[in-house]
Amino acid sequence: DNVFLTQGVLQNEIMIRVGVANNNLMPDVRVFPNPASNIVNINYTATTQGILNYRLMDMLGRVINHRSMDVNQGLTAEQLNISELAAATYMLELSFTSTTGAQESTSFKIEKLK
């Protein structure tokens, strides 16, 4: 289910979300374009205030980049510069902790082009 196979480049509008998410705290997360060469955009609509963390990891689980940011209710937009990374597959893990202590996380597979 929800698997799209095409020849050539992955489609931009298809998000590959892996892991388990309740989608209560993180109902609207977009990571695009995918695949990407230079910049990956992370758009996140928060349902409440809290802290958004992201970790970019290689396929061996080594953390390449990470960041924590305070977010308010509404849209948060972040850009992740991947221009210096080797062409490969990476995992982007996003986690959100609300001010009440509730937590939720999800992951995306990112394809880095040359």
Biopython code that builds the backbone (N, CA, C, O; Angstrom):
import numpy as np
from Bio.PDB.StructureBuilder import StructureBuilder

atoms = [
    (1, "ASP", "N", (0.831, -1.190, 0.000)),
    (1, "ASP", "CA", (0.000, 0.000, 0.000)),
    (1, "ASP", "C", (0.870, 1.245, 0.000)),
    (1, "ASP", "O", (1.928, 1.263, 0.629)),
    (2, "ASN", "N", (0.440, 2.274, -0.691)),
    (2, "ASN", "CA", (1.113, 3.560, -0.735)),
    (2, "ASN", "C", (2.540, 3.488, -1.250)),
    (2, "ASN", "O", (3.361, 4.319, -0.863)),
    (3, "VAL", "N", (2.869, 2.536, -2.101)),
    (3, "VAL", "CA", (4.189, 2.434, -2.697)),
    (3, "VAL", "C", (4.047, 2.790, -4.167)),
    (3, "VAL", "O", (3.208, 2.230, -4.872)),
    (4, "PHE", "N", (4.873, 3.727, -4.627)),
    (4, "PHE", "CA", (4.837, 4.169, -6.006)),
    (4, "PHE", "C", (6.183, 3.867, -6.643)),
    (4, "PHE", "O", (7.215, 4.340, -6.165)),
    (5, "LEU", "N", (6.186, 3.096, -7.702)),
    (5, "LEU", "CA", (7.406, 2.781, -8.417)),
    (5, "LEU", "C", (7.362, 3.480, -9.761)),
    (5, "LEU", "O", (6.387, 3.375, -10.505)),
    (6, "THR", "N", (8.445, 4.203, -10.061)),
    (6, "THR", "CA", (8.563, 4.860, -11.352)),
    (6, "THR", "C", (9.987, 4.700, -11.837)),
    (6, "THR", "O", (10.885, 4.420, -11.044)),
    (7, "GLN", "N", (10.205, 4.873, -13.131)),
    (7, "GLN", "CA", (11.554, 4.880, -13.652)),
    (7, "GLN", "C", (12.143, 6.260, -13.429)),
    (7, "GLN", "O", (11.443, 7.264, -13.565)),
    (8, "GLY", "N", (13.414, 6.320, -13.089)),
    (8, "GLY", "CA", (14.079, 7.610, -12.974)),
    (8, "GLY", "C", (14.012, 8.171, -11.574)),
    (8, "GLY", "O", (14.233, 7.452, -10.599)),
    (9, "VAL", "N", (13.711, 9.445, -11.471)),
    (9, "VAL", "CA", (13.784, 10.198, -10.221)),
    (9, "VAL", "C", (12.533, 9.982, -9.370)),
    (9, "VAL", "O", (11.431, 9.831, -9.899)),
    (10, "LEU", "N", (12.712, 9.969, -8.059)),
    (10, "LEU", "CA", (11.560, 9.904, -7.158)),
    (10, "LEU", "C", (10.684, 11.126, -7.358)),
    (10, "LEU", "O", (11.177, 12.200, -7.703)),
    (11, "GLN", "N", (9.405, 10.969, -7.145)),
    (11, "GLN", "CA", (8.472, 12.070, -7.332)),
    (11, "GLN", "C", (8.502, 13.019, -6.143)),
    (11, "GLN", "O", (8.573, 12.563, -5.001)),
    (12, "ASN", "N", (8.450, 14.329, -6.379)),
    (12, "ASN", "CA", (8.547, 15.342, -5.325)),
    (12, "ASN", "C", (7.420, 15.297, -4.308)),
    (12, "ASN", "O", (7.665, 15.528, -3.124)),
    (13, "GLU", "N", (6.226, 15.016, -4.716)),
    (13, "GLU", "CA", (5.080, 15.108, -3.819)),
    (13, "GLU", "C", (4.853, 13.843, -3.006)),
    (13, "GLU", "O", (3.948, 13.806, -2.173)),
    (14, "ILE", "N", (5.647, 12.816, -3.226)),
    (14, "ILE", "CA", (5.487, 11.581, -2.480)),
    (14, "ILE", "C", (6.423, 11.627, -1.283)),
    (14, "ILE", "O", (7.643, 11.625, -1.447)),
    (15, "MET", "N", (5.863, 11.669, -0.085)),
    (15, "MET", "CA", (6.673, 11.680, 1.121)),
    (15, "MET", "C", (6.780, 10.251, 1.621)),
    (15, "MET", "O", (5.780, 9.541, 1.730)),
    (16, "ILE", "N", (7.988, 9.840, 1.921)),
    (16, "ILE", "CA", (8.192, 8.504, 2.449)),
    (16, "ILE", "C", (8.380, 8.642, 3.950)),
    (16, "ILE", "O", (9.478, 8.949, 4.414)),
    (17, "ARG", "N", (7.339, 8.421, 4.697)),
    (17, "ARG", "CA", (7.361, 8.535, 6.145)),
    (17, "ARG", "C", (7.478, 7.124, 6.709)),
    (17, "ARG", "O", (6.699, 6.235, 6.366)),
    (18, "VAL", "N", (8.452, 6.938, 7.567)),
    (18, "VAL", "CA", (8.635, 5.625, 8.180)),
    (18, "VAL", "C", (8.472, 5.766, 9.683)),
    (18, "VAL", "O", (8.593, 6.864, 10.226)),
    (19, "GLY", "N", (8.199, 4.665, 10.348)),
    (19, "GLY", "CA", (8.019, 4.706, 11.796)),
    (19, "GLY", "C", (6.551, 4.808, 12.143)),
    (19, "GLY", "O", (5.678, 4.738, 11.278)),
    (20, "VAL", "N", (6.301, 4.976, 13.426)),
    (20, "VAL", "CA", (4.933, 5.052, 13.933)),
    (20, "VAL", "C", (4.697, 6.447, 14.468)),
    (20, "VAL", "O", (5.515, 6.975, 15.221)),
    (21, "ALA", "N", (3.594, 7.040, 14.088)),
    (21, "ALA", "CA", (3.236, 8.367, 14.590)),
    (21, "ALA", "C", (1.745, 8.382, 14.887)),
    (21, "ALA", "O", (0.947, 7.858, 14.110)),
    (22, "ASN", "N", (1.374, 8.978, 16.000)),
    (22, "ASN", "CA", (-0.036, 9.113, 16.341)),
    (22, "ASN", "C", (-0.689, 10.237, 15.566)),
    (22, "ASN", "O", (-1.908, 10.256, 15.400)),
    (23, "ASN", "N", (0.112, 11.171, 15.092)),
    (23, "ASN", "CA", (-0.365, 12.324, 14.342)),
    (23, "ASN", "C", (-1.284, 13.229, 15.151)),
    (23, "ASN", "O", (-2.096, 13.953, 14.575)),
    (24, "ASN", "N", (-1.170, 13.200, 16.474)),
    (24, "ASN", "CA", (-1.909, 14.142, 17.300)),
    (24, "ASN", "C", (-1.139, 15.445, 17.443)),
    (24, "ASN", "O", (-1.725, 16.524, 17.350)),
    (25, "LEU", "N", (0.162, 15.358, 17.667)),
    (25, "LEU", "CA", (0.994, 16.539, 17.838)),
    (25, "LEU", "C", (1.652, 16.966, 16.537)),
    (25, "LEU", "O", (2.004, 18.135, 16.374)),
    (26, "MET", "N", (1.820, 16.037, 15.616)),
    (26, "MET", "CA", (2.499, 16.311, 14.353)),
    (26, "MET", "C", (1.610, 15.915, 13.170)),
    (26, "MET", "O", (1.995, 15.059, 12.375)),
    (27, "PRO", "N", (0.433, 16.523, 13.043)),
    (27, "PRO", "CA", (-0.477, 16.089, 11.979)),
    (27, "PRO", "C", (-0.059, 16.544, 10.586)),
    (27, "PRO", "O", (-0.462, 15.936, 9.594)),
    (28, "ASP", "N", (0.740, 17.599, 10.494)),
    (28, "ASP", "CA", (1.076, 18.152, 9.186)),
    (28, "ASP", "C", (2.571, 18.445, 9.114)),
    (28, "ASP", "O", (3.017, 19.529, 9.490)),
    (29, "VAL", "N", (3.348, 17.466, 8.626)),
    (29, "VAL", "CA", (4.781, 17.625, 8.441)),
    (29, "VAL", "C", (5.076, 17.368, 6.969)),
    (29, "VAL", "O", (4.680, 16.341, 6.418)),
    (30, "ARG", "N", (5.772, 18.306, 6.341)),
    (30, "ARG", "CA", (6.172, 18.143, 4.932)),
    (30, "ARG", "C", (7.677, 18.286, 4.844)),
    (30, "ARG", "O", (8.249, 19.236, 5.380)),
    (31, "VAL", "N", (8.316, 17.354, 4.176)),
    (31, "VAL", "CA", (9.750, 17.382, 3.932)),
    (31, "VAL", "C", (9.917, 17.310, 2.417)),
    (31, "VAL", "O", (9.531, 16.320, 1.795)),
    (32, "PHE", "N", (10.497, 18.368, 1.818)),
    (32, "PHE", "CA", (10.584, 18.445, 0.364)),
    (32, "PHE", "C", (11.730, 19.352, -0.049)),
    (32, "PHE", "O", (12.166, 20.146, 0.785)),
    (33, "PRO", "N", (12.245, 19.300, -1.255)),
    (33, "PRO", "CA", (12.003, 18.269, -2.254)),
    (33, "PRO", "C", (12.736, 16.989, -1.864)),
    (33, "PRO", "O", (13.679, 17.009, -1.073)),
    (34, "ASN", "N", (12.301, 15.925, -2.413)),
    (34, "ASN", "CA", (12.929, 14.640, -2.154)),
    (34, "ASN", "C", (12.820, 13.804, -3.412)),
    (34, "ASN", "O", (11.723, 13.364, -3.754)),
    (35, "PRO", "N", (13.923, 13.567, -4.117)),
    (35, "PRO", "CA", (15.316, 13.779, -3.736)),
    (35, "PRO", "C", (15.719, 15.241, -3.844)),
    (35, "PRO", "O", (15.022, 16.053, -4.451)),
    (36, "ALA", "N", (16.874, 15.562, -3.233)),
    (36, "ALA", "CA", (17.366, 16.935, -3.211)),
    (36, "ALA", "C", (18.877, 16.942, -3.410)),
    (36, "ALA", "O", (19.559, 15.951, -3.147)),
    (37, "SER", "N", (19.386, 18.079, -3.881)),
    (37, "SER", "CA", (20.827, 18.248, -4.065)),
    (37, "SER", "C", (21.426, 19.218, -3.064)),
    (37, "SER", "O", (22.561, 19.030, -2.625)),
    (38, "ASN", "N", (20.678, 20.257, -2.694)),
    (38, "ASN", "CA", (21.239, 21.314, -1.857)),
    (38, "ASN", "C", (20.461, 21.580, -0.570)),
    (38, "ASN", "O", (21.029, 21.550, 0.522)),
    (39, "ILE", "N", (19.173, 21.837, -0.701)),
    (39, "ILE", "CA", (18.344, 22.242, 0.434)),
    (39, "ILE", "C", (17.148, 21.305, 0.572)),
    (39, "ILE", "O", (16.507, 20.947, -0.417)),
    (40, "VAL", "N", (16.857, 20.912, 1.817)),
    (40, "VAL", "CA", (15.635, 20.179, 2.131)),
    (40, "VAL", "C", (14.803, 21.079, 3.037)),
    (40, "VAL", "O", (15.286, 21.546, 4.068)),
    (41, "ASN", "N", (13.575, 21.316, 2.659)),
    (41, "ASN", "CA", (12.661, 22.138, 3.453)),
    (41, "ASN", "C", (11.871, 21.259, 4.414)),
    (41, "ASN", "O", (11.406, 20.178, 4.052)),
    (42, "ILE", "N", (11.728, 21.739, 5.638)),
    (42, "ILE", "CA", (10.907, 21.067, 6.637)),
    (42, "ILE", "C", (9.818, 22.056, 7.033)),
    (42, "ILE", "O", (10.101, 23.083, 7.651)),
    (43, "ASN", "N", (8.584, 21.751, 6.681)),
    (43, "ASN", "CA", (7.446, 22.577, 7.076)),
    (43, "ASN", "C", (6.628, 21.785, 8.086)),
    (43, "ASN", "O", (6.233, 20.647, 7.834)),
    (44, "TYR", "N", (6.386, 22.401, 9.218)),
    (44, "TYR", "CA", (5.712, 21.725, 10.318)),
    (44, "TYR", "C", (4.650, 22.644, 10.893)),
    (44, "TYR", "O", (4.946, 23.785, 11.250)),
    (45, "THR", "N", (3.434, 22.171, 10.988)),
    (45, "THR", "CA", (2.356, 22.935, 11.610)),
    (45, "THR", "C", (2.116, 22.367, 13.002)),
    (45, "THR", "O", (1.663, 21.232, 13.154)),
    (46, "ALA", "N", (2.425, 23.165, 14.007)),
    (46, "ALA", "CA", (2.287, 22.735, 15.404)),
    (46, "ALA", "C", (0.864, 22.974, 15.887)),
    (46, "ALA", "O", (0.261, 24.006, 15.596)),
    (47, "THR", "N", (0.343, 22.014, 16.623)),
    (47, "THR", "CA", (-0.985, 22.180, 17.214)),
    (47, "THR", "C", (-0.891, 22.859, 18.577)),
    (47, "THR", "O", (-1.896, 23.311, 19.126)),
    (48, "THR", "N", (0.324, 22.927, 19.119)),
    (48, "THR", "CA", (0.560, 23.546, 20.424)),
    (48, "THR", "C", (2.015, 23.998, 20.491)),
    (48, "THR", "O", (2.800, 23.659, 19.606)),
    (49, "GLN", "N", (2.387, 24.745, 21.508)),
    (49, "GLN", "CA", (3.777, 25.156, 21.693)),
    (49, "GLN", "C", (4.615, 23.980, 22.162)),
    (49, "GLN", "O", (4.117, 23.054, 22.803)),
    (50, "GLY", "N", (5.902, 24.038, 21.829)),
    (50, "GLY", "CA", (6.794, 22.989, 22.290)),
    (50, "GLY", "C", (8.163, 23.105, 21.663)),
    (50, "GLY", "O", (8.562, 24.173, 21.198)),
    (51, "ILE", "N", (8.880, 21.993, 21.654)),
    (51, "ILE", "CA", (10.234, 21.942, 21.111)),
    (51, "ILE", "C", (10.256, 20.906, 19.986)),
    (51, "ILE", "O", (9.858, 19.755, 20.170)),
    (52, "LEU", "N", (10.730, 21.342, 18.819)),
    (52, "LEU", "CA", (10.889, 20.459, 17.671)),
    (52, "LEU", "C", (12.369, 20.134, 17.539)),
    (52, "LEU", "O", (13.200, 21.038, 17.466)),
    (53, "ASN", "N", (12.698, 18.863, 17.510)),
    (53, "ASN", "CA", (14.074, 18.393, 17.331)),
    (53, "ASN", "C", (14.169, 17.652, 16.010)),
    (53, "ASN", "O", (13.249, 16.932, 15.621)),
    (54, "TYR", "N", (15.294, 17.834, 15.322)),
    (54, "TYR", "CA", (15.537, 16.974, 14.172)),
    (54, "TYR", "C", (16.959, 16.444, 14.218)),
    (54, "TYR", "O", (17.880, 17.094, 14.713)),
    (55, "ARG", "N", (17.103, 15.239, 13.684)),
    (55, "ARG", "CA", (18.412, 14.604, 13.540)),
    (55, "ARG", "C", (18.496, 14.024, 12.135)),
    (55, "ARG", "O", (17.627, 13.262, 11.714)),
    (56, "LEU", "N", (19.548, 14.392, 11.418)),
    (56, "LEU", "CA", (19.825, 13.815, 10.116)),
    (56, "LEU", "C", (20.903, 12.759, 10.318)),
    (56, "LEU", "O", (21.980, 13.054, 10.837)),
    (57, "MET", "N", (20.609, 11.521, 9.906)),
    (57, "MET", "CA", (21.531, 10.415, 10.137)),
    (57, "MET", "C", (21.830, 9.687, 8.829)),
    (57, "MET", "O", (21.006, 9.638, 7.916)),
    (58, "ASP", "N", (23.037, 9.123, 8.769)),
    (58, "ASP", "CA", (23.330, 8.259, 7.640)),
    (58, "ASP", "C", (22.690, 6.899, 7.905)),
    (58, "ASP", "O", (22.083, 6.696, 8.956)),
    (59, "MET", "N", (22.819, 5.977, 6.970)),
    (59, "MET", "CA", (22.140, 4.693, 7.106)),
    (59, "MET", "C", (22.786, 3.774, 8.145)),
    (59, "MET", "O", (22.263, 2.699, 8.438)),
    (60, "LEU", "N", (23.916, 4.196, 8.697)),
    (60, "LEU", "CA", (24.536, 3.460, 9.802)),
    (60, "LEU", "C", (24.091, 4.007, 11.155)),
    (60, "LEU", "O", (24.482, 3.489, 12.201)),
    (61, "GLY", "N", (23.272, 5.056, 11.126)),
    (61, "GLY", "CA", (22.760, 5.640, 12.355)),
    (61, "GLY", "C", (23.629, 6.735, 12.939)),
    (61, "GLY", "O", (23.351, 7.226, 14.033)),
    (62, "ARG", "N", (24.675, 7.127, 12.230)),
    (62, "ARG", "CA", (25.542, 8.213, 12.708)),
    (62, "ARG", "C", (24.844, 9.554, 12.487)),
    (62, "ARG", "O", (24.343, 9.830, 11.396)),
    (63, "VAL", "N", (24.815, 10.381, 13.529)),
    (63, "VAL", "CA", (24.160, 11.690, 13.436)),
    (63, "VAL", "C", (25.077, 12.652, 12.692)),
    (63, "VAL", "O", (26.217, 12.880, 13.095)),
    (64, "ILE", "N", (24.564, 13.211, 11.601)),
    (64, "ILE", "CA", (25.316, 14.136, 10.762)),
    (64, "ILE", "C", (24.994, 15.577, 11.133)),
    (64, "ILE", "O", (25.869, 16.442, 11.116)),
    (65, "ASN", "N", (23.747, 15.824, 11.463)),
    (65, "ASN", "CA", (23.293, 17.179, 11.789)),
    (65, "ASN", "C", (22.124, 17.050, 12.755)),
    (65, "ASN", "O", (21.333, 16.111, 12.660)),
    (66, "HIS", "N", (22.018, 17.990, 13.681)),
    (66, "HIS", "CA", (20.882, 17.990, 14.605)),
    (66, "HIS", "C", (20.600, 19.417, 15.051)),
    (66, "HIS", "O", (21.465, 20.292, 15.008)),
    (67, "ARG", "N", (19.366, 19.619, 15.477)),
    (67, "ARG", "CA", (18.958, 20.950, 15.937)),
    (67, "ARG", "C", (17.700, 20.831, 16.767)),
    (67, "ARG", "O", (16.849, 19.979, 16.511)),
    (68, "SER", "N", (17.588, 21.693, 17.764)),
    (68, "SER", "CA", (16.370, 21.836, 18.563)),
    (68, "SER", "C", (15.893, 23.263, 18.417)),
    (68, "SER", "O", (16.697, 24.196, 18.391)),
    (69, "MET", "N", (14.579, 23.435, 18.320)),
    (69, "MET", "CA", (14.045, 24.798, 18.204)),
    (69, "MET", "C", (12.703, 24.899, 18.917)),
    (69, "MET", "O", (11.887, 23.977, 18.882)),
    (70, "ASP", "N", (12.500, 26.024, 19.552)),
    (70, "ASP", "CA", (11.208, 26.322, 20.165)),
    (70, "ASP", "C", (10.234, 26.680, 19.058)),
    (70, "ASP", "O", (10.562, 27.462, 18.165)),
    (71, "VAL", "N", (9.040, 26.113, 19.112)),
    (71, "VAL", "CA", (8.019, 26.430, 18.117)),
    (71, "VAL", "C", (6.741, 26.872, 18.816)),
    (71, "VAL", "O", (6.408, 26.399, 19.902)),
    (72, "ASN", "N", (6.049, 27.774, 18.175)),
    (72, "ASN", "CA", (4.738, 28.223, 18.628)),
    (72, "ASN", "C", (3.673, 27.505, 17.804)),
    (72, "ASN", "O", (3.975, 26.867, 16.796)),
    (73, "GLN", "N", (2.445, 27.617, 18.242)),
    (73, "GLN", "CA", (1.347, 27.039, 17.482)),
    (73, "GLN", "C", (1.317, 27.680, 16.104)),
    (73, "GLN", "O", (1.438, 28.898, 15.979)),
    (74, "GLY", "N", (1.156, 26.869, 15.080)),
    (74, "GLY", "CA", (1.133, 27.371, 13.710)),
    (74, "GLY", "C", (2.286, 26.803, 12.901)),
    (74, "GLY", "O", (2.900, 25.808, 13.284)),
    (75, "LEU", "N", (2.574, 27.454, 11.766)),
    (75, "LEU", "CA", (3.564, 26.962, 10.817)),
    (75, "LEU", "C", (4.982, 27.322, 11.232)),
    (75, "LEU", "O", (5.267, 28.463, 11.595)),
    (76, "THR", "N", (5.867, 26.331, 11.173)),
    (76, "THR", "CA", (7.305, 26.526, 11.349)),
    (76, "THR", "C", (7.967, 26.017, 10.085)),
    (76, "THR", "O", (7.668, 24.914, 9.628)),
    (77, "ALA", "N", (8.864, 26.806, 9.514)),
    (77, "ALA", "CA", (9.584, 26.412, 8.306)),
    (77, "ALA", "C", (11.079, 26.433, 8.604)),
    (77, "ALA", "O", (11.598, 27.391, 9.177)),
    (78, "GLU", "N", (11.754, 25.373, 8.211)),
    (78, "GLU", "CA", (13.185, 25.227, 8.447)),
    (78, "GLU", "C", (13.822, 24.705, 7.170)),
    (78, "GLU", "O", (13.225, 23.903, 6.453)),
    (79, "GLN", "N", (15.046, 25.166, 6.887)),
    (79, "GLN", "CA", (15.778, 24.655, 5.733)),
    (79, "GLN", "C", (17.019, 23.932, 6.223)),
    (79, "GLN", "O", (17.737, 24.423, 7.094)),
    (80, "LEU", "N", (17.261, 22.767, 5.659)),
    (80, "LEU", "CA", (18.392, 21.933, 6.010)),
    (80, "LEU", "C", (19.324, 21.886, 4.805)),
    (80, "LEU", "O", (18.951, 21.383, 3.745)),
    (81, "ASN", "N", (20.549, 22.417, 4.972)),
    (81, "ASN", "CA", (21.516, 22.444, 3.884)),
    (81, "ASN", "C", (22.234, 21.094, 3.814)),
    (81, "ASN", "O", (22.937, 20.704, 4.747)),
    (82, "ILE", "N", (22.047, 20.395, 2.704)),
    (82, "ILE", "CA", (22.690, 19.089, 2.532)),
    (82, "ILE", "C", (23.687, 19.109, 1.380)),
    (82, "ILE", "O", (24.115, 18.050, 0.921)),
    (83, "SER", "N", (24.065, 20.291, 0.908)),
    (83, "SER", "CA", (24.913, 20.407, -0.279)),
    (83, "SER", "C", (26.287, 19.762, -0.103)),
    (83, "SER", "O", (26.876, 19.305, -1.083)),
    (84, "GLU", "N", (26.807, 19.716, 1.119)),
    (84, "GLU", "CA", (28.138, 19.162, 1.366)),
    (84, "GLU", "C", (28.123, 17.651, 1.592)),
    (84, "GLU", "O", (29.186, 17.041, 1.713)),
    (85, "LEU", "N", (26.962, 17.047, 1.651)),
    (85, "LEU", "CA", (26.865, 15.613, 1.909)),
    (85, "LEU", "C", (27.090, 14.801, 0.633)),
    (85, "LEU", "O", (26.835, 15.271, -0.476)),
    (86, "ALA", "N", (27.566, 13.588, 0.816)),
    (86, "ALA", "CA", (27.736, 12.675, -0.315)),
    (86, "ALA", "C", (26.372, 12.221, -0.822)),
    (86, "ALA", "O", (25.406, 12.177, -0.060)),
    (87, "ALA", "N", (26.293, 11.886, -2.094)),
    (87, "ALA", "CA", (25.054, 11.352, -2.658)),
    (87, "ALA", "C", (24.791, 9.994, -2.010)),
    (87, "ALA", "O", (25.578, 9.059, -2.156)),
    (88, "ALA", "N", (23.682, 9.903, -1.299)),
    (88, "ALA", "CA", (23.348, 8.682, -0.561)),
    (88, "ALA", "C", (21.940, 8.812, -0.009)),
    (88, "ALA", "O", (21.254, 9.805, -0.250)),
    (89, "THR", "N", (21.520, 7.804, 0.730)),
    (89, "THR", "CA", (20.237, 7.817, 1.421)),
    (89, "THR", "C", (20.479, 8.167, 2.879)),
    (89, "THR", "O", (21.396, 7.640, 3.508)),
    (90, "TYR", "N", (19.648, 9.063, 3.416)),
    (90, "TYR", "CA", (19.758, 9.514, 4.801)),
    (90, "TYR", "C", (18.400, 9.384, 5.480)),
    (90, "TYR", "O", (17.370, 9.306, 4.809)),
    (91, "MET", "N", (18.398, 9.361, 6.792)),
    (91, "MET", "CA", (17.163, 9.352, 7.575)),
    (91, "MET", "C", (17.059, 10.680, 8.319)),
    (91, "MET", "O", (18.024, 11.128, 8.938)),
    (92, "LEU", "N", (15.901, 11.297, 8.258)),
    (92, "LEU", "CA", (15.617, 12.522, 8.994)),
    (92, "LEU", "C", (14.591, 12.178, 10.061)),
    (92, "LEU", "O", (13.451, 11.835, 9.747)),
    (93, "GLU", "N", (14.993, 12.267, 11.310)),
    (93, "GLU", "CA", (14.095, 11.973, 12.426)),
    (93, "GLU", "C", (13.618, 13.285, 13.030)),
    (93, "GLU", "O", (14.430, 14.127, 13.415)),
    (94, "LEU", "N", (12.316, 13.460, 13.112)),
    (94, "LEU", "CA", (11.702, 14.639, 13.716)),
    (94, "LEU", "C", (10.978, 14.214, 14.977)),
    (94, "LEU", "O", (10.257, 13.216, 14.978)),
    (95, "SER", "N", (11.165, 14.965, 16.051)),
    (95, "SER", "CA", (10.420, 14.682, 17.277)),
    (95, "SER", "C", (9.926, 15.993, 17.862)),
    (95, "SER", "O", (10.588, 17.027, 17.773)),
    (96, "PHE", "N", (8.757, 15.924, 18.456)),
    (96, "PHE", "CA", (8.137, 17.113, 19.041)),
    (96, "PHE", "C", (7.761, 16.794, 20.478)),
    (96, "PHE", "O", (7.176, 15.749, 20.765)),
    (97, "THR", "N", (8.105, 17.713, 21.379)),
    (97, "THR", "CA", (7.714, 17.616, 22.779)),
    (97, "THR", "C", (6.908, 18.857, 23.107)),
    (97, "THR", "O", (7.420, 19.971, 23.007)),
    (98, "SER", "N", (5.652, 18.682, 23.497)),
    (98, "SER", "CA", (4.799, 19.826, 23.818)),
    (98, "SER", "C", (5.142, 20.369, 25.192)),
    (98, "SER", "O", (5.874, 19.736, 25.953)),
    (99, "THR", "N", (4.618, 21.525, 25.504)),
    (99, "THR", "CA", (4.864, 22.135, 26.815)),
    (99, "THR", "C", (4.240, 21.316, 27.939)),
    (99, "THR", "O", (4.606, 21.485, 29.102)),
    (100, "THR", "N", (3.304, 20.433, 27.607)),
    (100, "THR", "CA", (2.695, 19.564, 28.619)),
    (100, "THR", "C", (3.496, 18.274, 28.820)),
    (100, "THR", "O", (3.185, 17.483, 29.710)),
    (101, "GLY", "N", (4.529, 18.061, 27.989)),
    (101, "GLY", "CA", (5.359, 16.877, 28.104)),
    (101, "GLY", "C", (4.996, 15.757, 27.146)),
    (101, "GLY", "O", (5.701, 14.749, 27.091)),
    (102, "ALA", "N", (3.911, 15.905, 26.388)),
    (102, "ALA", "CA", (3.537, 14.891, 25.399)),
    (102, "ALA", "C", (4.585, 14.871, 24.285)),
    (102, "ALA", "O", (5.104, 15.918, 23.896)),
    (103, "GLN", "N", (4.894, 13.679, 23.774)),
    (103, "GLN", "CA", (5.922, 13.539, 22.754)),
    (103, "GLN", "C", (5.412, 12.733, 21.572)),
    (103, "GLN", "O", (4.555, 11.859, 21.709)),
    (104, "GLU", "N", (5.961, 13.051, 20.410)),
    (104, "GLU", "CA", (5.653, 12.302, 19.202)),
    (104, "GLU", "C", (6.836, 12.430, 18.257)),
    (104, "GLU", "O", (7.509, 13.460, 18.239)),
    (105, "SER", "N", (7.095, 11.385, 17.468)),
    (105, "SER", "CA", (8.201, 11.452, 16.514)),
    (105, "SER", "C", (7.828, 10.722, 15.230)),
    (105, "SER", "O", (6.928, 9.882, 15.203)),
    (106, "THR", "N", (8.543, 11.067, 14.179)),
    (106, "THR", "CA", (8.384, 10.432, 12.885)),
    (106, "THR", "C", (9.702, 10.550, 12.140)),
    (106, "THR", "O", (10.552, 11.362, 12.505)),
    (107, "SER", "N", (9.876, 9.751, 11.106)),
    (107, "SER", "CA", (11.116, 9.770, 10.331)),
    (107, "SER", "C", (10.812, 9.792, 8.847)),
    (107, "SER", "O", (9.771, 9.313, 8.399)),
    (108, "PHE", "N", (11.745, 10.361, 8.094)),
    (108, "PHE", "CA", (11.628, 10.427, 6.647)),
    (108, "PHE", "C", (12.916, 9.928, 6.020)),
    (108, "PHE", "O", (14.007, 10.194, 6.526)),
    (109, "LYS", "N", (12.791, 9.216, 4.936)),
    (109, "LYS", "CA", (13.956, 8.809, 4.150)),
    (109, "LYS", "C", (14.234, 9.927, 3.157)),
    (109, "LYS", "O", (13.339, 10.348, 2.424)),
    (110, "ILE", "N", (15.484, 10.411, 3.131)),
    (110, "ILE", "CA", (15.892, 11.498, 2.251)),
    (110, "ILE", "C", (16.909, 10.958, 1.252)),
    (110, "ILE", "O", (17.882, 10.314, 1.644)),
    (111, "GLU", "N", (16.692, 11.217, -0.027)),
    (111, "GLU", "CA", (17.651, 10.840, -1.070)),
    (111, "GLU", "C", (18.441, 12.080, -1.459)),
    (111, "GLU", "O", (17.879, 13.065, -1.938)),
    (112, "LYS", "N", (19.757, 12.017, -1.246)),
    (112, "LYS", "CA", (20.656, 13.128, -1.634)),
    (112, "LYS", "C", (21.225, 12.821, -3.003)),
    (112, "LYS", "O", (21.829, 11.770, -3.215)),
    (113, "LEU", "N", (21.027, 13.753, -3.938)),
    (113, "LEU", "CA", (21.593, 13.629, -5.287)),
    (113, "LEU", "C", (22.952, 14.304, -5.330)),
    (113, "LEU", "O", (23.339, 15.000, -4.391)),
    (114, "LYS", "N", (23.669, 14.096, -6.417)),
    (114, "LYS", "CA", (24.986, 14.728, -6.588)),
    (114, "LYS", "C", (24.914, 16.215, -6.470)),
    (114, "LYS", "O", (25.933, 16.894, -6.589)),
]
sb = StructureBuilder()
sb.init_structure("model")
sb.init_model(0)
sb.init_chain("A")
sb.init_seg("    ")
for serial, (resi, resn, name, xyz) in enumerate(atoms, 1):
    if name == "N":
        sb.init_residue(resn, " ", resi, " ")
    sb.init_atom(name, np.array(xyz, "f"), 0.0, 1.0, " ", f" {name:<3s}", serial, name[0])
structure = sb.get_structure()
